[in-house]
Amino acid sequence: MQIVTEGEMPEIPEQIEPEKSPADIGIAVDVGTTTIAVSVWALLHRKHLLTIAEKNNQVRFGYDIIRRIAFATRPPLTGSSTVVESGPSALHYCIISQLEKMFAQAVMEAATKLPRGYQPKVSSIVITGNTTMLSFLCNTSVNNMAAAPFTPASLFDIKTTWEKLRNGTTYSYCVSLDNPTPELLKIFESSIISPETEVYLPPCIGAFIGADAICAMISAGFPIPGSKNEPSTLRPWESKVTAPLLLADIGTNSELCLYVPDSGEKKGRILCTSAASGPAFEGANISCGMPSIEGAIDKITYTHEKLECHTIGGKNPRGLCGTGLISAVAVMLKNKYIDKNGIITREKAKLGDGTSCIQLTPAVYLSQQDIRNLQLAKSAVKTGLEFLLEHTEETPVFCIAGGFGSKINLEEATTIGLLPPQLEKRTIQLGNAALSGASALLFSNVLRDKARALAKKAVQVNLAGIPEFQEHFLKGIDF
């Protein structure tokens, strides 16, 4: 899979444990709603060894967070000859077993990259993710995250061990788990990670602004509000930030953060919100949607009055990934295949149920419902961005994080109204900033302190609780 794993690493001020051997490696993990990325580092020289990524196996329990939270409240099913795990057990064991397999692959590959004679030893692990994903990982209850006031059982910022984490006993109030299945017991009996290995989970801000947002802020260089931010007080790796910073990690659950610097008597602040944009940006919930792998259409052009498709790897078109969906709709809007309401007006084809679609290739089409799903997703993000922009007088530097955000064409994203037009020329694409930030936390206690300070200072805003939200959201649906 072509999951984006590279990102901008922040400056690392100091090393946690200077006395390391060439065998010591650290693992940083970004547990996303749709994908999981694992990055391996040689701790002695801060050298990146490799990164692997996979689709999150939890998608079978629901593509988005809301569906998984609903699944997590499911009691054990009885009356069947087949043993069916409770929701919390299924979700916890699913992510732990996937990490066990990914860690085994990562450590074996790392062994080929170390100096001859050294066998890799995993000394430290940092795992980031949104609040719900970390709750499933730690086996804490998500029952209070299903309805207002959306109170998670923990906001993390905790050191634990791999044994406690995988057994679901990090906290005294962890959910009671069912016994593992025979398949899981086989995986658990020979973990490549030592039971005593330290695992650090960075802090979250709230129910829907997680540790991944904190790690992305570190990667983007967000200052701590209220700090003097003067040249005489800055550390050697820091720089004075005078312009607002706007960060968007666009995906299934889009997290949006705004840093506003001091201005006169007004103190700087960080505002955060989230947009439940759904899985359309990941190529899911789309008729011919697929991940960003070979054969996925990632770019559409209009040449000689025809739509032409570019695919990843130059292979035969198999479907549309998220960036291909954005590109297709932008080109169709410009060339009047669809109108500003998203209704197909040109070169219609009919599906078996009589609904309209546009045929991109003999095997790939874009349906009227696909366009509607994209409109709902982009309106959620656009509404969140516009809300944050109202809180700064100056146009901010816009940082897009995440695999989807690092690959989209900014002009096309602006054309369909996903991004406000004033941001197009002030945008930096950071790649997987959450994973890069988590990697930096492998090395630096100072950055861990900064993560805590950012989480403490940031203010979470629930868009759904704002009276004008529904009106702005409905207005943002049209192109």
C-alpha positions as CSV (number, residue, x, y, z in Angstrom):
1,M,0.0,0.0,0.0
2,Q,1.1,3.6,-0.7
3,I,0.3,4.8,2.8
4,V,2.1,8.1,3.4
5,T,4.5,7.6,6.4
6,E,7.1,10.3,5.9
7,G,6.8,13.6,7.7
8,E,8.7,16.7,8.9
9,M,10.7,15.9,12.0
10,P,11.0,18.7,14.6
11,E,14.4,19.6,16.0
12,I,15.2,17.2,18.8
13,P,16.7,19.1,21.8
14,E,18.3,16.3,23.8
15,Q,18.4,12.5,24.1
16,I,16.6,10.7,26.9
17,E,19.3,8.1,27.6
18,P,22.7,9.0,26.1
19,E,24.2,5.6,26.9
20,K,22.8,3.4,24.2
21,S,24.4,0.6,22.1
22,P,24.0,0.2,18.4
23,A,21.6,-2.7,19.1
24,D,19.0,-0.4,20.9
25,I,16.1,0.5,18.7
26,G,12.9,2.6,19.3
27,I,9.5,2.2,17.7
28,A,7.1,5.0,17.0
29,V,3.5,4.1,16.1
30,D,0.6,6.1,14.7
31,V,-2.6,4.2,15.2
32,G,-5.0,5.9,12.8
33,T,-8.7,5.2,12.3
34,T,-8.0,3.7,8.8
35,T,-4.2,3.0,8.8
36,I,-1.4,2.1,11.2
37,A,2.2,3.2,10.6
38,V,5.2,1.8,12.5
39,S,8.6,3.6,12.3
40,V,11.8,2.1,13.6
41,W,14.8,4.1,14.8
42,A,18.4,3.3,15.9
43,L,18.5,5.2,19.2
44,L,22.3,5.7,19.5
45,H,22.6,7.8,16.3
46,R,18.9,8.8,15.9
47,K,18.9,7.1,12.5
48,H,15.7,6.1,10.8
49,L,15.8,2.5,9.8
50,L,12.4,1.7,8.2
51,T,8.7,2.3,8.2
52,I,5.9,-0.1,7.5
53,A,2.2,0.6,7.2
54,E,-1.0,-1.3,7.0
55,K,-4.7,-0.8,6.9
56,N,-6.2,-0.9,10.4
57,N,-7.8,-4.2,10.9
58,Q,-10.5,-2.6,13.1
59,V,-12.2,-1.3,10.0
60,R,-14.2,-4.5,10.0
61,F,-15.9,-3.2,13.1
62,G,-16.8,0.1,11.4
63,Y,-15.0,2.5,9.1
64,D,-15.4,5.5,11.4
65,I,-15.0,6.2,15.1
66,I,-18.7,6.5,15.9
67,R,-19.5,3.0,14.6
68,R,-16.6,1.5,16.5
69,I,-17.7,3.2,19.7
70,A,-21.2,1.7,19.1
71,F,-19.6,-1.7,18.6
72,A,-17.5,-1.3,21.8
73,T,-20.7,-1.1,23.8
74,R,-21.9,-4.5,22.5
75,P,-22.3,-7.2,25.1
76,P,-21.0,-10.8,24.5
77,L,-23.4,-12.7,22.3
78,T,-24.7,-15.9,23.8
79,G,-26.8,-18.8,22.6
80,S,-24.5,-19.7,19.7
81,S,-22.1,-22.5,19.3
82,T,-19.5,-20.0,18.2
83,V,-17.7,-18.0,20.8
84,V,-18.2,-14.3,20.1
85,E,-16.1,-11.7,22.0
86,S,-17.6,-8.6,23.6
87,G,-17.0,-5.3,21.8
88,P,-14.2,-4.1,24.0
89,S,-12.4,-7.4,23.8
90,A,-12.7,-7.7,20.1
91,L,-11.4,-4.1,19.5
92,H,-8.5,-4.4,22.0
93,Y,-7.3,-7.8,20.8
94,C,-7.6,-6.8,17.2
95,I,-5.2,-3.8,17.5
96,I,-2.8,-5.6,19.8
97,S,-2.5,-8.7,17.6
98,Q,-1.9,-6.4,14.6
99,L,0.8,-4.5,16.4
100,E,2.4,-7.8,17.4
101,K,2.7,-8.9,13.8
102,M,3.8,-5.5,12.6
103,F,6.5,-5.2,15.3
104,A,7.8,-8.7,14.4
105,Q,8.1,-7.7,10.8
106,A,9.7,-4.3,11.7
107,V,12.3,-5.8,14.1
108,M,13.3,-8.5,11.6
109,E,13.8,-5.9,8.9
110,A,15.7,-3.6,11.3
111,A,18.1,-6.5,12.0
112,T,19.4,-6.3,8.4
113,K,20.2,-2.6,8.8
114,L,22.2,-2.6,12.1
115,P,26.0,-3.0,12.2
116,R,27.1,-6.6,11.8
117,G,27.1,-8.6,15.0
118,Y,24.2,-6.7,16.7
119,Q,20.7,-8.1,17.2
120,P,18.0,-5.4,17.6
121,K,16.7,-4.8,21.1
122,V,13.5,-2.7,21.4
123,S,14.2,-0.3,24.3
124,S,11.4,2.2,23.9
125,I,8.0,2.5,22.2
126,V,5.8,5.6,21.6
127,I,2.3,5.1,20.4
128,T,0.1,8.0,19.3
129,G,-3.4,8.1,17.9
130,N,-6.7,9.7,18.4
131,T,-8.4,9.4,21.8
132,T,-10.7,6.5,20.7
133,M,-7.9,4.5,19.2
134,L,-5.8,4.8,22.3
135,S,-8.8,3.9,24.4
136,F,-9.2,0.6,22.5
137,L,-5.5,0.0,22.7
138,C,-5.4,0.5,26.5
139,N,-8.7,-1.2,27.0
140,T,-10.4,1.7,28.7
141,S,-14.2,2.2,28.4
142,V,-15.5,4.4,25.6
143,N,-19.1,4.3,26.9
144,N,-19.0,8.0,28.0
145,M,-17.8,9.0,24.5
146,A,-21.0,7.9,22.8
147,A,-23.0,11.0,24.0
148,A,-22.5,14.5,25.4
149,P,-20.5,15.6,27.3
150,F,-18.1,13.1,25.6
151,T,-15.8,12.3,28.5
152,P,-13.0,9.8,27.8
153,A,-11.9,7.5,30.6
154,S,-8.3,8.7,30.2
155,L,-6.4,11.5,28.4
156,F,-3.3,9.3,28.7
157,D,0.2,10.9,29.0
158,I,1.3,7.7,30.6
159,K,4.3,5.4,30.7
160,T,3.4,1.7,30.9
161,T,4.9,-1.6,29.8
162,W,4.2,-3.7,26.8
163,E,2.9,-6.5,29.0
164,K,0.4,-4.3,30.7
165,L,-0.7,-2.7,27.5
166,R,-1.3,-5.9,25.6
167,N,-3.0,-7.5,28.6
168,G,-5.3,-4.5,28.9
169,T,-4.3,-3.8,32.5
170,T,-2.6,-0.4,32.1
171,Y,-5.1,1.2,34.4
172,S,-7.0,-0.2,37.5
173,Y,-10.3,0.8,35.8
174,C,-9.6,-1.0,32.5
175,V,-12.5,-3.0,31.1
176,S,-12.7,-6.7,31.9
177,L,-11.6,-8.7,28.9
178,D,-12.8,-12.1,27.6
179,N,-10.2,-14.8,27.3
180,P,-8.2,-14.6,24.1
181,T,-9.0,-17.0,21.3
182,P,-6.6,-19.9,20.6
183,E,-5.3,-17.9,17.6
184,L,-4.5,-14.9,19.8
185,L,-2.9,-17.1,22.5
186,K,-0.5,-18.4,19.8
187,I,0.5,-14.8,18.9
188,F,0.8,-13.8,22.6
189,E,3.0,-16.7,23.7
190,S,6.0,-15.5,21.7
191,S,6.1,-11.6,21.5
192,I,9.2,-10.1,19.9
193,I,8.8,-7.2,22.4
194,S,10.1,-7.8,25.9
195,P,7.3,-7.6,28.5
196,E,9.1,-4.9,30.5
197,T,9.7,-2.6,27.4
198,E,8.6,1.0,28.2
199,V,5.6,2.3,26.2
200,Y,4.8,6.0,26.3
201,L,1.3,7.3,25.2
202,P,1.3,11.1,24.7
203,P,-1.5,13.2,26.1
204,C,-4.8,13.9,24.4
205,I,-6.7,17.2,24.6
206,G,-10.2,15.8,24.7
207,A,-12.6,13.1,23.4
208,F,-12.0,14.0,19.7
209,I,-8.7,15.8,19.7
210,G,-6.1,13.1,20.4
211,A,-2.4,12.5,20.9
212,D,-2.0,12.4,17.2
213,A,-2.9,16.1,17.1
214,I,-0.4,16.9,19.8
215,C,2.3,15.1,18.0
216,A,1.4,16.9,14.7
217,M,1.6,20.2,16.6
218,I,5.1,19.3,17.7
219,S,6.1,18.5,14.2
220,A,4.5,21.7,12.9
221,G,6.5,23.8,15.5
222,F,3.5,25.1,17.5
223,P,4.8,27.2,20.4
224,I,3.3,26.9,23.9
225,P,0.8,29.7,24.5
226,G,1.8,32.0,27.2
227,S,5.5,31.3,26.9
228,K,7.6,34.5,26.4
229,N,8.5,33.4,22.8
230,E,11.3,36.1,22.8
231,P,14.7,35.5,21.2
232,S,16.5,35.8,24.5
233,T,14.4,33.0,26.1
234,L,14.2,30.5,23.1
235,R,16.2,27.3,23.1
236,P,18.7,26.7,20.3
237,W,16.3,24.5,18.4
238,E,13.4,27.0,18.7
239,S,12.4,30.0,16.6
240,K,10.1,32.9,17.3
241,V,6.7,32.4,15.8
242,T,4.9,35.7,15.0
243,A,2.3,34.4,12.5
244,P,-0.7,32.3,13.3
245,L,-0.4,28.6,12.5
246,L,-3.4,26.5,11.3
247,L,-3.0,22.7,11.3
248,A,-5.3,20.2,9.7
249,D,-4.9,16.5,9.9
250,I,-7.5,15.5,7.3
251,G,-8.8,12.0,7.3
252,T,-11.7,9.9,8.7
253,N,-11.7,12.1,11.8
254,S,-10.2,15.4,10.8
255,E,-8.5,17.3,13.6
256,L,-8.0,21.1,13.2
257,C,-5.8,23.3,15.4
258,L,-5.1,27.0,15.4
259,Y,-2.2,28.8,17.2
260,V,-2.8,32.5,17.6
261,P,0.3,34.4,18.8
262,D,0.3,37.2,21.4
263,S,-1.1,40.5,20.1
264,G,-0.8,43.5,22.3
265,E,-2.5,42.7,25.5
266,K,-4.1,39.6,24.1
267,K,-2.3,36.4,25.1
268,G,-1.6,33.7,22.6
269,R,-3.9,30.6,22.5
270,I,-4.5,27.3,20.8
271,L,-8.0,26.4,19.6
272,C,-8.8,22.9,18.5
273,T,-11.8,21.2,17.0
274,S,-12.6,18.1,15.0
275,A,-14.7,17.3,12.0
276,A,-16.4,14.0,11.5
277,S,-15.6,13.9,7.8
278,G,-16.1,10.2,7.4
279,P,-14.1,7.7,5.3
280,A,-14.7,9.3,1.8
281,F,-11.2,10.9,1.9
282,E,-9.7,7.5,2.4
283,G,-11.5,6.0,-0.6
284,A,-14.1,4.2,1.5
285,N,-17.9,4.6,1.4
286,I,-17.3,5.3,-2.4
287,S,-18.8,2.9,-5.0
288,C,-15.4,2.3,-6.7
289,G,-13.3,3.6,-3.8
290,M,-10.0,1.9,-2.8
291,P,-6.8,2.6,-0.9
292,S,-3.8,4.4,-2.5
293,I,-2.3,1.3,-4.0
294,E,-1.3,0.4,-7.5
295,G,-4.2,0.7,-9.9
296,A,-6.0,3.4,-8.0
297,I,-6.9,6.5,-10.0
298,D,-5.2,9.4,-8.2
299,K,-5.6,12.1,-10.9
300,I,-8.2,13.0,-13.6
301,T,-7.5,15.4,-16.5
302,Y,-9.7,16.8,-19.2
303,T,-8.1,16.4,-22.6
304,H,-9.7,16.6,-26.1
305,E,-13.1,16.8,-24.4
306,K,-12.6,13.5,-22.6
307,L,-11.8,12.6,-19.0
308,E,-8.5,10.8,-18.8
309,C,-7.3,8.8,-15.7
310,H,-3.9,8.6,-14.2
311,T,-3.3,5.6,-11.9
312,I,-0.7,4.8,-9.2
313,G,2.0,2.7,-10.7
314,G,0.6,3.2,-14.2
315,K,-1.5,0.1,-13.8
316,N,-5.0,-0.6,-15.2
317,P,-7.6,1.5,-13.3
318,R,-9.2,-0.5,-10.5
319,G,-10.9,2.2,-8.5
320,L,-10.6,5.7,-7.0
321,C,-8.5,6.7,-4.0
322,G,-9.2,9.8,-2.0
323,T,-7.0,12.1,-4.0
324,G,-8.5,10.7,-7.2
325,L,-12.0,11.5,-5.9
326,I,-11.0,15.1,-5.2
327,S,-9.4,15.4,-8.7
328,A,-12.4,13.8,-10.5
329,V,-15.0,16.1,-8.8
330,A,-12.8,19.2,-9.4
331,V,-12.4,18.5,-13.1
332,M,-16.0,17.6,-13.5
333,L,-17.1,20.8,-11.8
334,K,-14.9,22.9,-14.1
335,N,-16.1,21.2,-17.2
336,K,-19.8,21.2,-16.3
337,Y,-20.2,17.4,-15.8
338,I,-21.8,18.4,-12.5
339,D,-23.3,21.7,-11.3
340,K,-22.6,23.6,-8.2
341,N,-25.2,21.5,-6.3
342,G,-23.3,18.4,-7.2
343,I,-25.9,17.1,-9.6
344,I,-24.7,15.2,-12.7
345,T,-25.6,17.1,-15.8
346,R,-23.4,15.7,-18.6
347,E,-22.6,12.3,-20.0
348,K,-24.9,10.5,-17.5
349,A,-24.9,6.7,-17.3
350,K,-27.4,4.7,-15.3
351,L,-26.7,2.1,-12.7
352,G,-28.8,-1.0,-12.1
353,D,-31.0,0.9,-9.6
354,G,-31.7,3.7,-12.0
355,T,-29.4,6.3,-10.3
356,S,-27.0,8.4,-12.3
357,C,-23.3,8.0,-12.6
358,I,-20.3,9.1,-14.7
359,Q,-18.3,6.3,-16.3
360,L,-14.6,7.0,-15.9
361,T,-13.4,3.7,-17.3
362,P,-15.4,0.5,-18.2
363,A,-14.7,-0.7,-14.7
364,V,-14.8,2.5,-12.6
365,Y,-17.6,5.0,-12.2
366,L,-18.6,7.9,-9.9
367,S,-22.1,7.8,-8.7
368,Q,-24.4,10.6,-7.7
369,Q,-24.3,9.2,-4.1
370,D,-20.4,9.2,-4.2
371,I,-20.5,13.0,-5.0
372,R,-22.9,13.6,-2.2
373,N,-20.7,11.7,0.3
374,L,-17.7,13.9,-0.8
375,Q,-19.8,17.0,-0.4
376,L,-20.7,16.1,3.2
377,A,-17.1,15.3,4.1
378,K,-15.7,18.4,2.5
379,S,-18.3,20.6,4.2
380,A,-17.5,19.2,7.6
381,V,-13.8,20.2,7.1
382,K,-14.5,23.5,5.5
383,T,-16.9,24.5,8.3
384,G,-14.3,23.7,10.9
385,L,-11.6,25.6,9.1
386,E,-13.8,28.7,8.6
387,F,-14.7,28.6,12.3
388,L,-11.0,28.8,13.3
389,L,-10.2,31.4,10.7
390,E,-12.8,33.7,12.4
391,H,-10.5,33.7,15.4
392,T,-7.5,35.2,13.8
393,E,-7.2,38.6,12.0
394,E,-4.2,37.5,10.0
395,T,-4.2,34.7,7.4
396,P,-2.3,31.8,9.1
397,V,0.4,29.6,7.7
398,F,-1.6,26.5,6.9
399,C,-0.1,23.1,7.6
400,I,-1.8,20.0,6.2
401,A,-0.9,16.7,7.9
402,G,-1.8,13.1,7.2
403,G,-1.4,10.8,4.2
404,F,-4.4,12.3,2.3
405,G,-3.5,15.9,3.0
406,S,0.0,15.4,1.8
407,K,-1.1,14.1,-1.6
408,I,-4.0,16.3,-2.6
409,N,-3.7,18.9,-5.3
410,L,-4.3,22.2,-3.4
411,E,-5.9,24.0,-6.4
412,E,-8.4,21.1,-6.9
413,A,-9.1,21.1,-3.1
414,T,-9.8,24.8,-3.3
415,T,-12.0,24.4,-6.4
416,I,-14.4,22.0,-4.7
417,G,-14.5,24.2,-1.5
418,L,-12.6,21.8,0.8
419,L,-10.0,24.5,1.5
420,P,-10.8,28.2,1.9
421,P,-9.2,30.1,-1.1
422,Q,-7.0,32.4,1.1
423,L,-5.1,29.3,2.4
424,E,-4.0,27.9,-1.0
425,K,-0.9,30.0,-1.3
426,R,0.1,29.7,2.4
427,T,0.1,25.9,2.6
428,I,2.8,23.5,3.8
429,Q,2.2,19.8,3.3
430,L,3.8,18.0,6.3
431,G,3.1,14.4,5.5
432,N,2.5,12.1,8.5
433,A,3.2,14.7,11.1
434,A,1.7,12.6,13.9
435,L,4.2,9.8,13.3
436,S,7.1,12.2,13.0
437,G,6.1,13.9,16.3
438,A,5.8,10.5,18.0
439,S,9.3,9.6,16.6
440,A,10.8,12.7,18.2
441,L,9.3,11.8,21.5
442,L,11.4,8.6,21.5
443,F,14.4,10.8,22.1
444,S,13.4,13.9,24.1
445,N,12.0,14.5,27.5
446,V,11.9,18.2,26.7
447,L,9.5,17.5,23.8
448,R,7.4,15.2,26.1
449,D,7.1,18.2,28.5
450,K,6.1,20.3,25.6
451,A,3.5,17.8,24.6
452,R,2.0,18.0,28.1
453,A,2.1,21.8,28.0
454,L,0.4,22.0,24.6
455,A,-2.4,19.6,25.8
456,K,-2.9,21.6,28.9
457,K,-3.1,25.0,27.1
458,A,-5.2,23.9,24.1
459,V,-8.9,24.7,24.2
460,Q,-11.2,22.1,22.6
461,V,-14.3,23.5,20.8
462,N,-17.3,21.3,20.0
463,L,-18.6,22.6,16.6
464,A,-21.9,20.7,17.0
465,G,-22.6,22.8,20.1
466,I,-22.3,26.1,18.2
467,P,-25.8,27.4,17.2
468,E,-24.6,28.5,13.7
469,F,-22.8,25.3,12.9
470,Q,-25.7,23.5,11.2
471,E,-26.4,26.6,9.0
472,H,-22.8,26.9,8.0
473,F,-22.5,23.2,7.3
474,L,-25.5,23.1,5.0
475,K,-24.2,26.2,3.1
476,G,-20.9,24.4,2.7
477,I,-22.3,21.4,0.9
478,D,-22.7,23.0,-2.5
479,F,-19.6,23.6,-4.6
